[in-house]
Each structure stands twice: as structure tokens, then as C-alpha cells.
């Protein structure tokens, strides 16, 4: 070897008259390892005294790649093709370094496996919770749909019953209206008959009064004509006249009583007719009000039924959308679970094969050196 070691672990540069060779890089790395230092690109460059990082880096990577085989006693070919036997101190240091690196790699692999298992358990728990939530949501949607169907059926039954009741009320109102019209016609006929009877009585009374007046005039004329001839009969004629006047007064009183009776009957008939008309108007008003209220209530029920049907349609559409979304989420969760299970199997396989893992390079080797 052309390299010299130092007991105080100082880096001594290797001088060469030509470009950096791989054998120089490997020899500098062996010296650094024997001195208890981790071979890095900068330390190798300081040890050699020249060389760019881009040139030293691939040579140092190949040195790390062959370190395990050389430690196992198989040997390794140098860049110039000559066999190379490492010093015992270098071999021991490298073995310690290699064992520490492997222990650290195994520990990191176990931690990663445990972390992956915990992550899988969390994902499984979350998946179970999501499936339970989805099942609960589906149950709630089904209950809401059943309640809505029942409410819609009840509304339809109420509308049907109301329509039947309205039809019955319309028939009853038509019957009452027909009866009222028949009663009005009867009362109108009775009124006409009373009026006709009154006119007949009035005409009869007028004729009788005219006849009486004519009789009185004739009697007075006869009295005047025979006054001179019938002076003796004056008192008798006067008595007869008085009697006739009394009879006439009685007859007039009787006729006046008949007129009053006919007038009272006419007024009673008019009052009955007015009462029947008022009752007819009240019945018509009640029927009209009931019909309007029934129409309003029917319109309200129809609007409620339409609103219930619209809400049912909206809830059905929302249920379908949410079911589709739930199915997509379940599919995604199943895909995620499958991917997680595959990752877990890969991690378990890697953990099983951890004893045959490749030698760590770069950062893993540095961590191993710090551990020692």
C-alpha cells in the first residue's frame, strides 16, 4: 500500500501523478475505515488530495457494494484486477460497522412494519365505522321512505273521503234546494189564491155597497116624492129608513170584518212567504258556504297531496343519490382495504426476508457507525 495511517485519526492526502483511479478511492476508503472514520466523498477526496465529487461518488458506491463480500472472506477484485487482502483491523472495524448497520436496518424495518400494521388496523377500524354509518343511514332512509309512503297513502285516503263527503253534501244541498223551490212555489200559489180571494171579496163588498147606496137613494127619492102624500107614513118610513140604515151599517161592519180577515190572512201569507224566502236564502247561504269551505279544504288536501308526492319524489331521488355515493364509498373502501392488505403482505414478506437484506449504503452505513 502507498497509504499511511495516523494514530491521531488525521486524514493524510494521497498524492498521485495521474488522474483519480478506483484503486486509490478504495484504498483511501480502507484507510478511513481502519482509522475509525466513515468513508465519505469529501473525506476520500481529502485523503487522495484531488478528484471531483462526480468522479469519486460512483467509485465509493462500488466500494460499499463489495464490502460485504470482502468481509465474508470471498475477496473482491480491485479496479486494476489484482486481488486485495484487507488488514485485520480493517476487517474487524468493517464487521462491527456492518453488524451495527444491519441491526439498525432490522430495527427500522420492524418499526416500519409495526407502523404499517397500526395504520392498517386504523384503516380497518375506520372502514368498519364507515360501513356501520352507511348501514345506519340506509336504515334511516328506509324508515323515512316508509313513513312518507304511509303519510302519502293517508293523504290520498283523506282526499278520497273528502271528495265522497263533498259529493254527498252536494246531493243533499240539491235536494234541499229542490224542496225549498217546491215550497216557494206552493206558498206563491197560496198567496196568489189569497190575493184573488181578497179581490173577489172587495168586488163583492163594492157591489153590495153600491146596491145599498142605490137602494138608499131610491128610498129617499120615493120618500121625497110621496112626502106630501104620505105625511102620515113619515114616521113609519123614517123608522124603516133607520132600520135599513142599521142593517146597512151591520152589513158594512160584517163586510169590513171580512176585509180585515182577508187582509190578516194576506199579511200572514206574506209573512210566511217572507219567512220561507229567508229560510231559503239562509239554506242557500249555508250550502254555498259549505261548498266553498269544502272546495277550499279539497284544494288544500290536493296541495298537501301534491307536496307530499313531490317530497316523496325528492326523498327518493336523494336516497338514490346517497345510495350511489355510499356504494361508491364502499367500493373505494374495499379497494383501499385490498391495497392495504396487499401492502401488509408485502411488509410481512419483507420482514420475513429481513435476514437476507442487501447491505446498507450511504445513510444507513452512517447511522450504523454512529451507533457503534
Order of alpha helices (4+ residues) and beta strands (2+ residues): alpha-alpha-alpha-alpha-alpha-alpha
